[in-house]
Amino acid sequence: MAGGFFFIGPFLLFAAMVLFVFISVSVPIWYKVRFLSAAVNANGTPSQFYLGLWGACVDITGGARQCSSKSFGYNINSYLTQFGVNGSLRNIYSHGLTYGFLLNPIAGLIALIALLFSIPAGTCAELMAILLTIFAFLVAAAALVIDLLVFIKTRNLINRSAPGTASLGNAIWLTVAATGALFLAIFFVCLGCFRGRSSRKYAYDEKDYAANYEPSSHMHDDQYEDTGNHVGAYESQPATSEYGGDRSVVGTSGSQYGGDDRLSTGAHHHHGNGSLAAPLHNQNAL
């Protein structure tokens, strides 16, 4: 991943995970996090009761708070009857869908796993992060739908049954926020992954260019230096030629062959005992 996009996706996943942690410790574990709050008059005694993922709590006026035991799936109708609410929910809403509350902590767990895969840079890790983020969003969306169906139905029933009023609790809005965070995380994790792959490809191209072109240019320079050394060595060698058995040394000084020194540089010639000067001696004789 690259730039700011690297941080936005993991941050949204982390935020969603934290929100689902709070949701998962709702009533009766932590009574301040509840899906539904209701004020009822149970047998002439005003009281407040709260519904959460794993059970219910009740505050009786002038008395202590009482909470049910934690259970996976519970019967909401039993609590409504206990608190003097007229009417009941259909069994699908009262009991069947309460097992779907488990999707809330599952969505948080998947968000955590997606977060772990979204941090390292790598094709496989990034692909897993994208898939897990999408999966976490789908699970969270399903959990949100179940939460809304059950608790909106319960709220409407209580509000129709005087004397009683009910409203959705803060846990519902936490679920909405967590689901929205996962929805946005899908786009930012994908964008961060694609940007990361582009950045790594660009860096790879630079390294590939440096490996394929820069060393070759240095190699050419070395070749030029080597060529220059060879030329210098070639020029430092004496160039000799033979004319009638004698040797002339061109471009050198102080070379001796059999006691004769012959140096030829341009048009000036130093002659020893007969060589290239033989035609001149013959002309003087004439």
ZAMARGU-4260 file (C-alpha; in steps of 0.2 Angstrom, whole numbers, plus 5000, padded with zeros to 4 digits):
<rodrens>
0) 5000/5000/5000 | 5005/5018/4997 | 5003/5036/5004 | 4988/5041/5015 | 4978/5027/5007
5) 4988/5015/5017 | 4982/5022/5033 | 4964/5025/5029 | 4959/5007/5026 | 4967/4999/5041
10) 4960/5014/5052 | 4942/5010/5046 | 4945/4992/5050 | 4952/4996/5067 | 4937/5007/5071
15) 4924/4995/5065 | 4933/4981/5076 | 4933/4992/5091 | 4914/4997/5089 | 4910/4978/5088
20) 4919/4975/5104 | 4908/4988/5113 | 4893/4980/5104 | 4898/4963/5110 | 4899/4968/5128
25) 4881/4975/5128 | 4867/4971/5141 | 4868/4961/5152 | 4887/4962/5152 | 4888/4981/5152
30) 4871/4989/5155 | 4877/5006/5147 | 4877/4998/5130 | 4860/4992/5125 | 4850/4989/5110
35) 4833/4995/5117 | 4828/5005/5132 | 4810/5004/5139 | 4800/5013/5153 | 4786/5002/5159
40) 4775/5000/5174 | 4776/4982/5179 | 4762/4978/5191 | 4761/4996/5196 | 4779/4998/5199
45) 4788/5010/5187 | 4804/5002/5180 | 4817/5003/5166 | 4823/4988/5157 | 4836/4986/5143
50) 4839/4973/5130 | 4856/4968/5123 | 4864/4954/5113 | 4864/4941/5127 | 4849/4946/5139
55) 4841/4960/5148 | 4843/4971/5163 | 4830/4980/5174 | 4831/4995/5185 | 4816/4995/5198
60) 4812/5012/5205 | 4819/5012/5223 | 4828/4995/5220 | 4844/4988/5213 | 4848/4984/5195
65) 4844/4966/5191 | 4851/4957/5175 | 4848/4941/5167 | 4861/4928/5165 | 4871/4928/5148
70) 4864/4917/5135 | 4866/4914/5116 | 4849/4917/5110 | 4835/4921/5122 | 4816/4924/5122
75) 4811/4942/5122 | 4793/4938/5125 | 4797/4931/5142 | 4804/4948/5147 | 4789/4958/5140
80) 4777/4947/5150 | 4787/4949/5166 | 4787/4968/5163 | 4769/4969/5160 | 4769/4973/5142
85) 4752/4968/5133 | 4754/4958/5118 | 4769/4947/5111 | 4781/4946/5097 | 4780/4933/5084
90) 4792/4919/5089 | 4803/4922/5074 | 4807/4940/5081 | 4806/4935/5099 | 4817/4920/5099
95) 4823/4914/5082 | 4832/4929/5076 | 4841/4932/5093 | 4853/4918/5088 | 4858/4930/5074
100) 4865/4942/5087 | 4881/4931/5086 | 4885/4939/5069 | 4890/4955/5078 | 4905/4949/5087
105) 4909/4938/5071 | 4910/4953/5061 | 4922/4961/5073 | 4933/4946/5072 | 4933/4946/5053
110) 4937/4965/5054 | 4952/4961/5065 | 4959/4948/5053 | 4956/4959/5038 | 4966/4973/5048
115) 4981/4961/5050 | 4981/4957/5032 | 4980/4975/5027 | 4996/4980/5035 | 5010/4970/5026
120) 5013/4974/5008 | 5012/4959/4997 | 5000/4953/4983 | 4993/4939/4993 | 4991/4949/5009
125) 4982/4963/5000 | 4971/4951/4991 | 4966/4943/5007 | 4963/4960/5015 | 4951/4965/5001
130) 4941/4949/5002 | 4941/4949/5021 | 4935/4967/5022 | 4921/4963/5009 | 4916/4948/5020
135) 4916/4958/5036 | 4905/4970/5028 | 4892/4957/5022 | 4892/4949/5040 | 4890/4966/5048
140) 4876/4971/5036 | 4867/4955/5040 | 4869/4958/5059 | 4863/4975/5057 | 4847/4969/5048
145) 4843/4957/5061 | 4846/4969/5075 | 4835/4982/5067 | 4821/4969/5063 | 4821/4962/5081
150) 4822/4978/5091 | 4811/4989/5080 | 4798/4976/5081 | 4800/4976/5100 | 4800/4995/5102
155) 4784/4996/5091 | 4775/4983/5102 | 4780/4992/5118 | 4775/5009/5112 | 4758/5002/5107
160) 4755/4994/5124 | 4751/5007/5137 | 4758/5012/5149 | 4775/5010/5141 | 4787/5019/5130
165) 4803/5012/5121 | 4817/5018/5110 | 4832/5011/5101 | 4848/5011/5111 | 4865/5017/5107
170) 4871/4999/5102 | 4860/5000/5086 | 4869/5016/5081 | 4886/5008/5085 | 4881/4994/5073
175) 4876/5007/5060 | 4893/5016/5062 | 4903/5000/5062 | 4894/4994/5046 | 4897/5010/5037
180) 4915/5010/5042 | 4917/4993/5034 | 4908/4999/5018 | 4921/5013/5017 | 4935/5002/5021
185) 4932/4991/5006 | 4936/5006/4994 | 4951/5012/5004 | 4958/4995/5006 | 4956/4992/4987
190) 4963/5009/4982 | 4978/5007/4994 | 4982/4990/4987 | 4981/4996/4969 | 4992/5011/4974
195) 5004/5000/4983 | 5006/4989/4968 | 5009/5004/4956 | 5022/5011/4968 | 5031/4994/4969
200) 5030/4992/4950 | 5038/5009/4948 | 5051/5006/4961 | 5055/4989/4952 | 5056/4998/4935
205) 5068/5010/4942 | 5079/4996/4949 | 5077/4987/4933 | 5083/5002/4923 | 5098/5004/4935
210) 5103/4986/4933 | 5101/4986/4914 | 5108/5002/4909 | 5119/5011/4922 | 5131/4997/4924
215) 5132/4995/4905 | 5137/5013/4903 | 5151/5011/4916 | 5156/4996/4906 | 5158/5006/4890
220) 5168/5019/4900 | 5180/5005/4906 | 5181/4998/4888 | 5185/5016/4882 | 5199/5017/4895
225) 5205/5000/4891 | 5205/5005/4872 | 5215/5020/4876 | 5228/5010/4886 | 5230/4998/4871
230) 5232/5013/4859 | 5245/5021/4871 | 5254/5004/4872 | 5254/5002/4854 | 5261/5020/4851
235) 5275/5016/4864 | 5281/5002/4853 | 5295/5006/4841 | 5290/5005/4823 | 5304/4997/4812
240) 5306/4995/4794 | 5319/4986/4784 | 5327/4993/4768 | 5341/4983/4760 | 5345/4974/4776
245) 5346/4989/4787 | 5334/4994/4800 | 5326/5012/4803 | 5318/5016/4819 | 5303/5028/4818
250) 5297/5038/4833 | 5310/5032/4845 | 5327/5039/4851 | 5342/5030/4856 | 5339/5013/4848
255) 5354/5004/4842 | 5355/4990/4830 | 5372/4982/4827 | 5381/4998/4832 | 5371/5010/4820
260) 5359/5023/4827 | 5346/5028/4815 | 5332/5040/4820 | 5319/5045/4807 | 5307/5059/4813
265) 5298/5067/4799 | 5310/5074/4785 | 5326/5073/4796 | 5337/5057/4795 | 5353/5053/4805
270) 5363/5041/4795 | 5376/5028/4801 | 5386/5016/4790 | 5376/5016/4774 | 5357/5013/4773
275) 5345/5025/4766 | 5358/5038/4762 | 5366/5026/4749 | 5358/5034/4734 | 5365/5051/4739
280) 5383/5045/4740 | 5381/5038/4722 | 5375/5055/4716 | 5391/5063/4723 | 5402/5051/4715
285) 5395/5056/4698
</rodrens>
